[in-house]
Amino acid sequence: MEKILLVVIGSAQCPVVIAPSANTVVDEIVFCYDGSPSSLFAMKQFTYLLPELTDTKGTIVQVKKER
């Protein structure tokens, strides 16, 4: 399962939401940021699409592709 997540997240061209199958309260939002304009755009779009989560704790993780 872990390898599948790495492939999906690593190759996604759009925001990816990983959530449990049961309804739960969202305690924290983790954004992956690679420095690209599209990464910033994805974070902005997420906040526009889900404004009810604007008071939720957010963490930005800077990621870098290996060469």
Secondary structure, 3 states (H helix, E strand, C coil): CHHHHHHHHHHCCCCCCCCCCCCCCCCEEEEEECCCHHHHHHHHHHHHHCHHHCCCEEEEEECCCCC
